[in-house]
């Protein structure tokens, strides 16, 4: 077989927890998520995020919080690109709902709603269970990207 030396970093039927911080113009988000491998090259995941920030709008400072709940699907390129299992390179799509809470009478245009986007990311596993994760994306609340840890369970 052509790709017999490549191994997936997360075997089919296995999971990992992801946690870290994101980049955004709307405060510093923290996130916690779970990925489940449905195929040696495909994971499905769920994620929750929280952030709080202040905004000056027309000389008044408003406090906001954003809670996000989303799902994602990623294709992992290890098998196709013959990447060793200590590395993981992936790309995928996500969709979710974001609850944008502000004090009453906030006149700005920020509202709750659905969001969707795409992401490209990579991991380096520092041992068999723990990895460092870096992801960039667009079209969602983590449009700048995120950085964190991945722990295989």
N, CA, C and O atoms as a GROMACS GRO file, in nm:
protein
  612
    1UNK      N    1   0.084  -0.118   0.000
    1UNK     CA    2   0.000   0.000   0.000
    1UNK      C    3   0.089   0.125   0.000
    1UNK      O    4   0.191   0.128   0.069
    2UNK      N    5   0.052   0.226  -0.074
    2UNK     CA    6   0.132   0.346  -0.092
    2UNK      C    7   0.158   0.420   0.039
    2UNK      O    8   0.269   0.470   0.060
    3UNK      N    9   0.059   0.430   0.128
    3UNK     CA   10   0.071   0.511   0.249
    3UNK      C   11   0.090   0.424   0.373
    3UNK      O   12   0.047   0.465   0.481
    4UNK      N   13   0.151   0.311   0.363
    4UNK     CA   14   0.161   0.219   0.476
    4UNK      C   15   0.245   0.273   0.591
    4UNK      O   16   0.228   0.227   0.704
    5UNK      N   17   0.335   0.370   0.568
    5UNK     CA   18   0.418   0.424   0.675
    5UNK      C   19   0.351   0.537   0.752
    5UNK      O   20   0.398   0.572   0.860
    6UNK      N   21   0.245   0.595   0.700
    6UNK     CA   22   0.178   0.705   0.768
    6UNK      C   23   0.081   0.652   0.872
    6UNK      O   24   0.018   0.548   0.855
    7UNK      N   25   0.070   0.727   0.982
    7UNK     CA   26  -0.023   0.691   1.088
    7UNK      C   27  -0.102   0.814   1.127
    7UNK      O   28  -0.049   0.925   1.128
    8UNK      N   29  -0.228   0.794   1.159
    8UNK     CA   30  -0.309   0.904   1.206
    8UNK      C   31  -0.273   0.935   1.351
    8UNK      O   32  -0.246   0.843   1.428
    9UNK      N   33  -0.273   1.064   1.389
    9UNK     CA   34  -0.242   1.098   1.526
    9UNK      C   35  -0.351   1.057   1.625
    9UNK      O   36  -0.324   1.038   1.743
   10UNK      N   37  -0.475   1.043   1.576
   10UNK     CA   38  -0.588   1.004   1.660
   10UNK      C   39  -0.659   0.888   1.592
   10UNK      O   40  -0.724   0.907   1.490
   11UNK      N   41  -0.647   0.768   1.649
   11UNK     CA   42  -0.704   0.648   1.589
   11UNK      C   43  -0.857   0.654   1.588
   11UNK      O   44  -0.917   0.719   1.673
   12UNK      N   45  -0.918   0.585   1.492
   12UNK     CA   46  -1.064   0.580   1.481
   12UNK      C   47  -1.124   0.534   1.613
   12UNK      O   48  -1.077   0.437   1.673
   13UNK      N   49  -1.229   0.604   1.657
   13UNK     CA   50  -1.297   0.572   1.781
   13UNK      C   51  -1.236   0.635   1.905
   13UNK      O   52  -1.287   0.615   2.015
   14UNK      N   53  -1.128   0.710   1.890
   14UNK     CA   54  -1.061   0.775   2.003
   14UNK      C   55  -1.098   0.924   2.007
   14UNK      O   56  -1.146   0.980   1.909
   15UNK      N   57  -1.076   0.985   2.124
   15UNK     CA   58  -1.111   1.125   2.145
   15UNK      C   59  -0.994   1.203   2.203
   15UNK      O   60  -0.898   1.146   2.254
   16UNK      N   61  -1.006   1.334   2.193
   16UNK     CA   62  -0.911   1.423   2.260
   16UNK      C   63  -0.984   1.548   2.307
   16UNK      O   64  -1.081   1.592   2.246
   17UNK      N   65  -0.934   1.605   2.415
   17UNK     CA   66  -0.985   1.730   2.470
   17UNK      C   67  -0.892   1.841   2.424
   17UNK      O   68  -0.770   1.826   2.423
   18UNK      N   69  -0.951   1.954   2.385
   18UNK     CA   70  -0.874   2.071   2.342
   18UNK      C   71  -0.913   2.189   2.432
   18UNK      O   72  -1.031   2.210   2.458
   19UNK      N   73  -0.815   2.265   2.478
   19UNK     CA   74  -0.841   2.381   2.563
   19UNK      C   75  -0.736   2.487   2.536
   19UNK      O   76  -0.620   2.455   2.506
   20UNK      N   77  -0.776   2.613   2.547
   20UNK     CA   78  -0.679   2.720   2.525
   20UNK      C   79  -0.743   2.856   2.516
   20UNK      O   80  -0.852   2.880   2.568
   21UNK      N   81  -0.673   2.946   2.448
   21UNK     CA   82  -0.718   3.084   2.430
   21UNK      C   83  -0.729   3.115   2.281
   21UNK      O   84  -0.662   3.054   2.198
   22UNK      N   85  -0.814   3.210   2.249
   22UNK     CA   86  -0.833   3.250   2.111
   22UNK      C   87  -0.787   3.392   2.087
   22UNK      O   88  -0.752   3.464   2.180
   23UNK      N   89  -0.787   3.430   1.960
   23UNK     CA   90  -0.754   3.566   1.919
   23UNK      C   91  -0.879   3.628   1.859
   23UNK      O   92  -0.943   3.568   1.773
   24UNK      N   93  -0.913   3.748   1.904
   24UNK     CA   94  -1.034   3.811   1.855
   24UNK      C   95  -1.028   3.959   1.887
   24UNK      O   96  -0.963   3.999   1.984
   25UNK      N   97  -1.096   4.041   1.809
   25UNK     CA   98  -1.108   4.183   1.842
   25UNK      C   99  -1.215   4.205   1.948
   25UNK      O  100  -1.234   4.318   1.993
   26UNK      N  101  -1.285   4.099   1.989
   26UNK     CA  102  -1.389   4.106   2.092
   26UNK      C  103  -1.343   4.039   2.220
   26UNK      O  104  -1.410   3.947   2.268
   27UNK      N  105  -1.234   4.080   2.276
   27UNK     CA  106  -1.185   4.022   2.400
   27UNK      C  107  -1.102   3.898   2.377
   27UNK      O  108  -1.083   3.856   2.263
   28UNK      N  109  -1.052   3.839   2.485
   28UNK     CA  110  -0.968   3.720   2.480
   28UNK      C  111  -1.054   3.598   2.515
   28UNK      O  112  -1.081   3.573   2.632
   29UNK      N  113  -1.096   3.520   2.414
   29UNK     CA  114  -1.181   3.405   2.442
   29UNK      C  115  -1.102   3.287   2.498
   29UNK      O  116  -0.986   3.266   2.462
   30UNK      N  117  -1.166   3.211   2.586
   30UNK     CA  118  -1.114   3.082   2.629
   30UNK      C  119  -1.206   2.976   2.573
   30UNK      O  120  -1.325   3.000   2.555
   31UNK      N  121  -1.152   2.858   2.545
   31UNK     CA  122  -1.235   2.754   2.485
   31UNK      C  123  -1.201   2.618   2.543
   31UNK      O  124  -1.091   2.596   2.593
   32UNK      N  125  -1.299   2.528   2.534
   32UNK     CA  126  -1.284   2.389   2.573
   32UNK      C  127  -1.362   2.307   2.471
   32UNK      O  128  -1.478   2.337   2.443
   33UNK      N  129  -1.299   2.204   2.416
   33UNK     CA  130  -1.366   2.125   2.312
   33UNK      C  131  -1.328   1.979   2.319
   33UNK      O  132  -1.237   1.939   2.392
   34UNK      N  133  -1.399   1.900   2.241
   34UNK     CA  134  -1.376   1.756   2.232
   34UNK      C  135  -1.381   1.716   2.085
   34UNK      O  136  -1.474   1.753   2.013
   35UNK      N  137  -1.280   1.640   2.040
   35UNK     CA  138  -1.278   1.584   1.905
   35UNK      C  139  -1.293   1.433   1.915
   35UNK      O  140  -1.234   1.370   2.003
   36UNK      N  141  -1.371   1.376   1.825
   36UNK     CA  142  -1.391   1.232   1.818
   36UNK      C  143  -1.357   1.186   1.677
   36UNK      O  144  -1.407   1.242   1.579
   37UNK      N  145  -1.273   1.085   1.666
   37UNK     CA  146  -1.230   1.036   1.535
   37UNK      C  147  -1.330   0.934   1.481
   37UNK      O  148  -1.343   0.823   1.535
   38UNK      N  149  -1.401   0.971   1.375
   38UNK     CA  150  -1.499   0.881   1.312
   38UNK      C  151  -1.436   0.798   1.201
   38UNK      O  152  -1.496   0.702   1.152
   39UNK      N  153  -1.316   0.835   1.160
   39UNK     CA  154  -1.238   0.769   1.056
   39UNK      C  155  -1.093   0.804   1.085
   39UNK      O  156  -1.068   0.902   1.155
   40UNK      N  157  -0.999   0.729   1.035
   40UNK     CA  158  -0.859   0.759   1.066
   40UNK      C  159  -0.817   0.899   1.020
   40UNK      O  160  -0.718   0.952   1.070
   41UNK      N  161  -0.889   0.958   0.926
   41UNK     CA  162  -0.854   1.091   0.876
   41UNK      C  163  -0.960   1.198   0.903
   41UNK      O  164  -0.943   1.312   0.860
   42UNK      N  165  -1.070   1.164   0.972
   42UNK     CA  166  -1.180   1.259   0.991
   42UNK      C  167  -1.221   1.263   1.139
   42UNK      O  168  -1.243   1.160   1.202
   43UNK      N  169  -1.230   1.386   1.193
   43UNK     CA  170  -1.281   1.403   1.329
   43UNK      C  171  -1.404   1.494   1.326
   43UNK      O  172  -1.417   1.582   1.242
   44UNK      N  173  -1.494   1.469   1.421
   44UNK     CA  174  -1.608   1.555   1.449
   44UNK      C  175  -1.589   1.608   1.590
   44UNK      O  176  -1.543   1.535   1.678
   45UNK      N  177  -1.624   1.733   1.612
   45UNK     CA  178  -1.600   1.790   1.743
   45UNK      C  179  -1.706   1.887   1.788
   45UNK      O  180  -1.789   1.932   1.709
   46UNK      N  181  -1.702   1.918   1.917
   46UNK     CA  182  -1.790   2.017   1.978
   46UNK      C  183  -1.703   2.107   2.064
   46UNK      O  184  -1.600   2.064   2.117
   47UNK      N  185  -1.746   2.232   2.077
   47UNK     CA  186  -1.664   2.328   2.151
   47UNK      C  187  -1.751   2.432   2.219
   47UNK      O  188  -1.854   2.474   2.165
   48UNK      N  189  -1.710   2.474   2.337
   48UNK     CA  190  -1.772   2.585   2.408
   48UNK      C  191  -1.668   2.693   2.430
   48UNK      O  192  -1.550   2.663   2.450
   49UNK      N  193  -1.710   2.818   2.425
   49UNK     CA  194  -1.617   2.929   2.445
   49UNK      C  195  -1.683   3.039   2.527
   49UNK      O  196  -1.805   3.050   2.531
   50UNK      N  197  -1.600   3.119   2.592
   50UNK     CA  198  -1.648   3.231   2.673
   50UNK      C  199  -1.549   3.347   2.659
   50UNK      O  200  -1.427   3.326   2.653
   51UNK      N  201  -1.602   3.466   2.655
   51UNK     CA  202  -1.519   3.586   2.658
   51UNK      C  203  -1.596   3.701   2.718
   51UNK      O  204  -1.719   3.703   2.713
   52UNK      N  205  -1.524   3.795   2.773
   52UNK     CA  206  -1.583   3.916   2.830
   52UNK      C  207  -1.496   4.033   2.786
   52UNK      O  208  -1.373   4.022   2.785
   53UNK      N  209  -1.558   4.144   2.751
   53UNK     CA  210  -1.479   4.260   2.710
   53UNK      C  211  -1.559   4.388   2.729
   53UNK      O  212  -1.680   4.386   2.748
   54UNK      N  213  -1.488   4.501   2.722
   54UNK     CA  214  -1.548   4.634   2.736
   54UNK      C  215  -1.538   4.706   2.601
   54UNK      O  216  -1.442   4.688   2.527
   55UNK      N  217  -1.641   4.785   2.572
   55UNK     CA  218  -1.642   4.861   2.447
   55UNK      C  219  -1.688   5.003   2.475
   55UNK      O  220  -1.787   5.025   2.545
   56UNK      N  221  -1.614   5.098   2.420
   56UNK     CA  222  -1.656   5.238   2.430
   56UNK      C  223  -1.734   5.270   2.303
   56UNK      O  224  -1.682   5.263   2.192
   57UNK      N  225  -1.860   5.305   2.322
   57UNK     CA  226  -1.949   5.335   2.209
   57UNK      C  227  -2.019   5.467   2.240
   57UNK      O  228  -2.096   5.475   2.337
   58UNK      N  229  -1.994   5.568   2.160
   58UNK     CA  230  -2.054   5.702   2.179
   58UNK      C  231  -2.033   5.753   2.322
   58UNK      O  232  -2.128   5.794   2.389
   59UNK      N  233  -1.908   5.749   2.368
   59UNK     CA  234  -1.863   5.800   2.498
   59UNK      C  235  -1.915   5.722   2.618
   59UNK      O  236  -1.899   5.768   2.732
   60UNK      N  237  -1.975   5.607   2.598
   60UNK     CA  238  -2.022   5.523   2.708
   60UNK      C  239  -1.950   5.389   2.701
   60UNK      O  240  -1.934   5.333   2.593
   61UNK      N  241  -1.905   5.337   2.815
   61UNK     CA  242  -1.838   5.208   2.818
   61UNK      C  243  -1.941   5.099   2.851
   61UNK      O  244  -2.010   5.106   2.953
   62UNK      N  245  -1.950   5.000   2.762
   62UNK     CA  246  -2.042   4.888   2.778
   62UNK      C  247  -1.964   4.761   2.807
   62UNK      O  248  -1.856   4.741   2.751
   63UNK      N  249  -2.017   4.675   2.893
   63UNK     CA  250  -1.958   4.544   2.922
   63UNK      C  251  -2.035   4.438   2.845
   63UNK      O  252  -2.158   4.437   2.845
   64UNK      N  253  -1.961   4.350   2.778
   64UNK     CA  254  -2.022   4.244   2.699
   64UNK      C  255  -1.966   4.108   2.740
   64UNK      O  256  -1.852   4.098   2.788
   65UNK      N  257  -2.046   4.005   2.723
   65UNK     CA  258  -1.998   3.867   2.732
   65UNK      C  259  -2.051   3.792   2.609
   65UNK      O  260  -2.160   3.819   2.560
   66UNK      N  261  -1.970   3.698   2.562
   66UNK     CA  262  -2.010   3.615   2.449
   66UNK      C  263  -1.986   3.470   2.487
   66UNK      O  264  -1.875   3.432   2.526
   67UNK      N  265  -2.089   3.389   2.476
   67UNK     CA  266  -2.080   3.245   2.498
   67UNK      C  267  -2.106   3.177   2.365
   67UNK      O  268  -2.206   3.206   2.299
   68UNK      N  269  -2.017   3.088   2.326
   68UNK     CA  270  -2.032   3.020   2.198
   68UNK      C  271  -2.041   2.870   2.216
   68UNK      O  272  -1.972   2.812   2.300
   69UNK      N  273  -2.124   2.807   2.137
   69UNK     CA  274  -2.137   2.661   2.131
   69UNK      C  275  -2.131   2.624   1.984
   69UNK      O  276  -2.213   2.671   1.904
   70UNK      N  277  -2.034   2.540   1.948
   70UNK     CA  278  -2.019   2.509   1.806
   70UNK      C  279  -1.978   2.364   1.784
   70UNK      O  280  -1.934   2.294   1.875
   71UNK      N  281  -1.993   2.322   1.660
   71UNK     CA  282  -1.950   2.190   1.618
   71UNK      C  283  -1.856   2.206   1.500
   71UNK      O  284  -1.862   2.305   1.428
   72UNK      N  285  -1.768   2.107   1.480
   72UNK     CA  286  -1.674   2.115   1.368
   72UNK      C  287  -1.650   1.978   1.307
   72UNK      O  288  -1.675   1.875   1.369
   73UNK      N  289  -1.601   1.980   1.186
   73UNK     CA  290  -1.558   1.859   1.115
   73UNK      C  291  -1.424   1.893   1.051
   73UNK      O  292  -1.409   1.996   0.985
   74UNK      N  293  -1.325   1.805   1.071
   74UNK     CA  294  -1.191   1.828   1.017
   74UNK      C  295  -1.140   1.706   0.942
   74UNK      O  296  -1.165   1.592   0.980
   75UNK      N  297  -1.069   1.733   0.834
   75UNK     CA  298  -0.997   1.629   0.762
   75UNK      C  299  -0.850   1.642   0.800
   75UNK      O  300  -0.792   1.750   0.791
   76UNK      N  301  -0.788   1.531   0.842
   76UNK     CA  302  -0.648   1.528   0.884
   76UNK      C  303  -0.564   1.470   0.771
   76UNK      O  304  -0.594   1.362   0.719
   77UNK      N  305  -0.460   1.541   0.732
   77UNK     CA  306  -0.382   1.510   0.613
   77UNK      C  307  -0.263   1.416   0.637
   77UNK      O  308  -0.182   1.398   0.547
   78UNK      N  309  -0.251   1.358   0.755
   78UNK     CA  310  -0.135   1.274   0.787
   78UNK      C  311  -0.117   1.157   0.690
   78UNK      O  312  -0.006   1.132   0.644
   79UNK      N  313  -0.224   1.085   0.660
   79UNK     CA  314  -0.214   0.967   0.573
   79UNK      C  315  -0.175   1.008   0.431
   79UNK      O  316  -0.084   0.948   0.372
   80UNK      N  317  -0.240   1.107   0.378
   80UNK     CA  318  -0.218   1.150   0.240
   80UNK      C  319  -0.080   1.213   0.221
   80UNK      O  320  -0.017   1.193   0.117
   81UNK      N  321  -0.033   1.290   0.320
   81UNK     CA  322   0.095   1.360   0.308
   81UNK      C  323   0.211   1.287   0.377
   81UNK      O  324   0.322   1.340   0.383
   82UNK      N  325   0.185   1.167   0.427
   82UNK     CA  326   0.288   1.087   0.495
   82UNK      C  327   0.352   1.163   0.612
   82UNK      O  328   0.473   1.160   0.629
   83UNK      N  329   0.269   1.229   0.692
   83UNK     CA  330   0.316   1.305   0.807
   83UNK      C  331   0.326   1.211   0.927
   83UNK      O  332   0.234   1.133   0.950
   84UNK      N  333   0.435   1.214   1.003
   84UNK     CA  334   0.448   1.126   1.119
   84UNK      C  335   0.343   1.159   1.226
   84UNK      O  336   0.296   1.272   1.233
   85UNK      N  337   0.305   1.061   1.310
   85UNK     CA  338   0.196   1.080   1.406
   85UNK      C  339   0.224   1.182   1.516
   85UNK      O  340   0.131   1.221   1.587
   86UNK      N  341   0.348   1.225   1.535
   86UNK     CA  342   0.374   1.329   1.635
   86UNK      C  343   0.329   1.467   1.584
   86UNK      O  344   0.321   1.562   1.662
   87UNK      N  345   0.299   1.477   1.456
   87UNK     CA  346   0.245   1.599   1.395
   87UNK      C  347   0.105   1.571   1.344
   87UNK      O  348   0.070   1.457   1.313
   88UNK      N  349   0.023   1.675   1.335
   88UNK     CA  350  -0.113   1.664   1.284
   88UNK      C  351  -0.144   1.792   1.207
   88UNK      O  352  -0.136   1.901   1.264
   89UNK      N  353  -0.178   1.779   1.080
   89UNK     CA  354  -0.217   1.893   0.998
   89UNK      C  355  -0.359   1.869   0.950
   89UNK      O  356  -0.387   1.763   0.893
   90UNK      N  357  -0.451   1.966   0.971
   90UNK     CA  358  -0.591   1.945   0.939
   90UNK      C  359  -0.657   2.073   0.887
   90UNK      O  360  -0.603   2.183   0.902
   91UNK      N  361  -0.772   2.056   0.826
   91UNK     CA  362  -0.854   2.168   0.779
   91UNK      C  363  -0.999   2.124   0.786
   91UNK      O  364  -1.028   2.005   0.774
   92UNK      N  365  -1.090   2.219   0.805
   92UNK     CA  366  -1.231   2.181   0.813
   92UNK      C  367  -1.325   2.299   0.822
   92UNK      O  368  -1.287   2.414   0.798
   93UNK      N  369  -1.448   2.267   0.857
   93UNK     CA  370  -1.557   2.365   0.867
   93UNK      C  371  -1.616   2.359   1.008
   93UNK      O  372  -1.603   2.259   1.078
   94UNK      N  373  -1.683   2.469   1.048
   94UNK     CA  374  -1.750   2.472   1.177
   94UNK      C  375  -1.879   2.553   1.166
   94UNK      O  376  -1.895   2.637   1.078
   95UNK      N  377  -1.970   2.527   1.258
   95UNK     CA  378  -2.095   2.601   1.268
   95UNK      C  379  -2.135   2.606   1.415
   95UNK      O  380  -2.111   2.512   1.490
   96UNK      N  381  -2.196   2.718   1.455
   96UNK     CA  382  -2.234   2.728   1.595
   96UNK      C  383  -2.328   2.843   1.622
   96UNK      O  384  -2.371   2.914   1.531
   97UNK      N  385  -2.361   2.859   1.750
   97UNK     CA  386  -2.449   2.965   1.796
   97UNK      C  387  -2.375   3.045   1.901
   97UNK      O  388  -2.310   2.988   1.989
   98UNK      N  389  -2.385   3.177   1.892
   98UNK     CA  390  -2.317   3.265   1.985
   98UNK      C  391  -2.418   3.353   2.056
   98UNK      O  392  -2.502   3.418   1.993
   99UNK      N  393  -2.410   3.354   2.188
   99UNK     CA  394  -2.499   3.435   2.271
   99UNK      C  395  -2.421   3.558   2.313
   99UNK      O  396  -2.327   3.550   2.392
  100UNK      N  397  -2.461   3.673   2.260
  100UNK     CA  398  -2.394   3.799   2.285
  100UNK      C  399  -2.478   3.874   2.388
  100UNK      O  400  -2.589   3.916   2.359
  101UNK      N  401  -2.424   3.891   2.509
  101UNK     CA  402  -2.500   3.954   2.615
  101UNK      C  403  -2.437   4.089   2.650
  101UNK      O  404  -2.318   4.097   2.679
  102UNK      N  405  -2.518   4.193   2.648
  102UNK     CA  406  -2.476   4.328   2.683
  102UNK      C  407  -2.577   4.385   2.780
  102UNK      O  408  -2.689   4.335   2.792
  103UNK      N  409  -2.538   4.491   2.848
  103UNK     CA  410  -2.634   4.554   2.938
  103UNK      C  411  -2.750   4.611   2.856
  103UNK      O  412  -2.737   4.634   2.736
  104UNK      N  413  -2.860   4.633   2.922
  104UNK     CA  414  -2.979   4.686   2.854
  104UNK      C  415  -2.948   4.818   2.784
  104UNK      O  416  -2.864   4.896   2.830
  105UNK      N  417  -3.015   4.841   2.677
  105UNK     CA  418  -3.009   4.965   2.601
  105UNK      C  419  -2.876   4.986   2.528
  105UNK      O  420  -2.840   5.099   2.497
  106UNK      N  421  -2.804   4.879   2.499
  106UNK     CA  422  -2.682   4.892   2.419
  106UNK      C  423  -2.723   4.926   2.276
  106UNK      O  424  -2.797   4.849   2.215
  107UNK      N  425  -2.677   5.038   2.221
  107UNK     CA  426  -2.721   5.081   2.088
  107UNK      C  427  -2.639   5.025   1.972
  107UNK      O  428  -2.673   5.051   1.856
  108UNK      N  429  -2.534   4.949   1.998
  108UNK     CA  430  -2.448   4.898   1.891
  108UNK      C  431  -2.514   4.785   1.814
  108UNK      O  432  -2.626   4.744   1.844
  109UNK      N  433  -2.443   4.736   1.713
  109UNK     CA  434  -2.498   4.636   1.623
  109UNK      C  435  -2.464   4.492   1.656
  109UNK      O  436  -2.496   4.404   1.577
  110UNK      N  437  -2.400   4.462   1.769
  110UNK     CA  438  -2.364   4.325   1.802
  110UNK      C  439  -2.482   4.248   1.857
  110UNK      O  440  -2.550   4.292   1.950
  111UNK      N  441  -2.507   4.131   1.799
  111UNK     CA  442  -2.622   4.051   1.840
  111UNK      C  443  -2.585   3.903   1.844
  111UNK      O  444  -2.483   3.862   1.788
  112UNK      N  445  -2.669   3.824   1.910
  112UNK     CA  446  -2.653   3.679   1.911
  112UNK      C  447  -2.690   3.624   1.774
  112UNK      O  448  -2.757   3.691   1.695
  113UNK      N  449  -2.646   3.502   1.746
  113UNK     CA  450  -2.685   3.443   1.620
  113UNK      C  451  -2.600   3.325   1.582
  113UNK      O  452  -2.512   3.281   1.656
  114UNK      N  453  -2.627   3.276   1.462
  114UNK     CA  454  -2.552   3.164   1.407
  114UNK      C  455  -2.423   3.213   1.344
  114UNK      O  456  -2.414   3.324   1.293
  115UNK      N  457  -2.323   3.128   1.351
  115UNK     CA  458  -2.195   3.159   1.286
  115UNK      C  459  -2.141   3.034   1.220
  115UNK      O  460  -2.166   2.923   1.268
  116UNK      N  461  -2.068   3.051   1.114
  116UNK     CA  462  -2.003   2.937   1.049
  116UNK      C  463  -1.872   2.985   0.992
  116UNK      O  464  -1.854   3.105   0.967
  117UNK      N  465  -1.781   2.893   0.973
  117UNK     CA  466  -1.651   2.931   0.922
  117UNK      C  467  -1.568   2.811   0.883
  117UNK      O  468  -1.616   2.697   0.881
  118UNK      N  469  -1.443   2.838   0.854
  118UNK     CA  470  -1.348   2.734   0.816
  118UNK      C  471  -1.222   2.753   0.899
  118UNK      O  472  -1.194   2.862   0.948
  119UNK      N  473  -1.146   2.645   0.916
  119UNK     CA  474  -1.023   2.652   0.992
  119UNK      C  475  -0.915   2.563   0.930
  119UNK      O  476  -0.944   2.465   0.862
  120UNK      N  477  -0.791   2.602   0.955
  120UNK     CA  478  -0.673   2.524   0.920
  120UNK      C  479  -0.588   2.521   1.046
  120UNK      O  480  -0.567   2.624   1.110
  121UNK      N  481  -0.539   2.403   1.081
  121UNK     CA  482  -0.462   2.395   1.204
  121UNK      C  483  -0.357   2.287   1.202
  121UNK      O  484  -0.348   2.206   1.110
  122UNK      N  485  -0.279   2.290   1.307
  122UNK     CA  486  -0.176   2.190   1.324
  122UNK      C  487  -0.148   2.164   1.470
  122UNK      O  488  -0.171   2.250   1.555
  123UNK      N  489  -0.098   2.047   1.498
  123UNK     CA  490  -0.061   2.007   1.633
  123UNK      C  491   0.077   1.944   1.631
  123UNK      O  492   0.118   1.882   1.532
  124UNK      N  493   0.147   1.961   1.742
  124UNK     CA  494   0.268   1.885   1.765
  124UNK      C  495   0.251   1.817   1.900
  124UNK      O  496   0.235   1.883   2.002
  125UNK      N  497   0.254   1.683   1.899
  125UNK     CA  498   0.239   1.606   2.022
  125UNK      C  499   0.375   1.595   2.089
  125UNK      O  500   0.468   1.535   2.035
  126UNK      N  501   0.386   1.653   2.208
  126UNK     CA  502   0.512   1.650   2.281
  126UNK      C  503   0.537   1.514   2.347
  126UNK      O  504   0.650   1.482   2.384
  127UNK      N  505   0.430   1.436   2.361
  127UNK     CA  506   0.442   1.295   2.402
  127UNK      C  507   0.321   1.221   2.346
  127UNK      O  508   0.250   1.278   2.262
  128UNK      N  509   0.295   1.099   2.387
  128UNK     CA  510   0.186   1.020   2.327
  128UNK      C  511   0.047   1.069   2.363
  128UNK      O  512  -0.051   1.030   2.298
  129UNK      N  513   0.035   1.156   2.464
  129UNK     CA  514  -0.096   1.202   2.510
  129UNK      C  515  -0.121   1.352   2.493
  129UNK      O  516  -0.236   1.393   2.476
  130UNK      N  517  -0.018   1.435   2.498
  130UNK     CA  518  -0.034   1.580   2.504
  130UNK      C  519   0.028   1.648   2.383
  130UNK      O  520   0.141   1.617   2.343
  131UNK      N  521  -0.048   1.741   2.324
  131UNK     CA  522   0.002   1.815   2.209
  131UNK      C  523  -0.026   1.964   2.220
  131UNK      O  524  -0.115   2.006   2.294
  132UNK      N  525   0.051   2.042   2.147
  132UNK     CA  526   0.028   2.186   2.134
  132UNK      C  527  -0.047   2.209   2.004
  132UNK      O  528  -0.014   2.150   1.902
  133UNK      N  529  -0.149   2.295   2.008
  133UNK     CA  530  -0.236   2.315   1.894
  133UNK      C  531  -0.237   2.462   1.853
  133UNK      O  532  -0.244   2.551   1.939
  134UNK      N  533  -0.228   2.489   1.723
  134UNK     CA  534  -0.240   2.624   1.668
  134UNK      C  535  -0.336   2.617   1.551
  134UNK      O  536  -0.322   2.532   1.463
  135UNK      N  537  -0.433   2.707   1.550
  135UNK     CA  538  -0.537   2.704   1.446
  135UNK      C  539  -0.568   2.846   1.402
  135UNK      O  540  -0.576   2.937   1.485
  136UNK      N  541  -0.586   2.866   1.273
  136UNK     CA  542  -0.632   2.994   1.218
  136UNK      C  543  -0.761   2.968   1.142
  136UNK      O  544  -0.783   2.859   1.089
  137UNK      N  545  -0.846   3.070   1.138
  137UNK     CA  546  -0.974   3.051   1.071
  137UNK      C  547  -1.036   3.182   1.034
  137UNK      O  548  -0.981   3.289   1.060
  138UNK      N  549  -1.152   3.173   0.972
  138UNK     CA  550  -1.224   3.292   0.932
  138UNK      C  551  -1.373   3.266   0.927
  138UNK      O  552  -1.418   3.152   0.913
  139UNK      N  553  -1.449   3.372   0.940
  139UNK     CA  554  -1.594   3.363   0.928
  139UNK      C  555  -1.666   3.325   1.056
  139UNK      O  556  -1.787   3.303   1.053
  140UNK      N  557  -1.594   3.317   1.169
  140UNK     CA  558  -1.660   3.281   1.294
  140UNK      C  559  -1.606   3.367   1.407
  140UNK      O  560  -1.529   3.460   1.382
  141UNK      N  561  -1.644   3.339   1.531
  141UNK     CA  562  -1.601   3.419   1.645
  141UNK      C  563  -1.452   3.405   1.674
  141UNK      O  564  -1.395   3.490   1.741
  142UNK      N  565  -1.387   3.299   1.625
  142UNK     CA  566  -1.243   3.281   1.642
  142UNK      C  567  -1.171   3.317   1.512
  142UNK      O  568  -1.074   3.250   1.475
  143UNK      N  569  -1.216   3.420   1.443
  143UNK     CA  570  -1.162   3.453   1.312
  143UNK      C  571  -1.011   3.474   1.312
  143UNK      O  572  -0.946   3.449   1.211
  144UNK      N  573  -0.955   3.518   1.423
  144UNK     CA  574  -0.810   3.537   1.428
  144UNK      C  575  -0.735   3.407   1.449
  144UNK      O  576  -0.624   3.391   1.398
  145UNK      N  577  -0.794   3.315   1.522
  145UNK     CA  578  -0.729   3.188   1.548
  145UNK      C  579  -0.732   3.154   1.696
  145UNK      O  580  -0.796   3.222   1.776
  146UNK      N  581  -0.662   3.045   1.731
  146UNK     CA  582  -0.655   3.002   1.870
  146UNK      C  583  -0.532   2.916   1.892
  146UNK      O  584  -0.477   2.857   1.799
  147UNK      N  585  -0.491   2.908   2.019
  147UNK     CA  586  -0.374   2.834   2.059
  147UNK      C  587  -0.406   2.761   2.189
  147UNK      O  588  -0.469   2.817   2.278
  148UNK      N  589  -0.363   2.635   2.200
  148UNK     CA  590  -0.390   2.562   2.323
  148UNK      C  591  -0.327   2.426   2.329
  148UNK      O  592  -0.232   2.395   2.256
  149UNK      N  593  -0.380   2.343   2.417
  149UNK     CA  594  -0.334   2.208   2.439
  149UNK      C  595  -0.437   2.109   2.389
  149UNK      O  596  -0.557   2.136   2.393
  150UNK      N  597  -0.392   1.994   2.343
  150UNK     CA  598  -0.478   1.881   2.308
  150UNK      C  599  -0.432   1.763   2.392
  150UNK      O  600  -0.313   1.733   2.399
  151UNK      N  601  -0.528   1.695   2.456
  151UNK     CA  602  -0.497   1.582   2.542
  151UNK      C  603  -0.579   1.463   2.495
  151UNK      O  604  -0.702   1.467   2.495
  152UNK      N  605  -0.510   1.355   2.453
  152UNK     CA  606  -0.579   1.235   2.408
  152UNK      C  607  -0.637   1.162   2.530
  152UNK      O  608  -0.571   1.149   2.634
  153UNK      N  609  -0.762   1.116   2.515
  153UNK     CA  610  -0.826   1.041   2.624
  153UNK      C  611  -0.868   0.904   2.576
  153UNK      O  612  -0.924   0.826   2.654
   0.00000   0.00000   0.00000
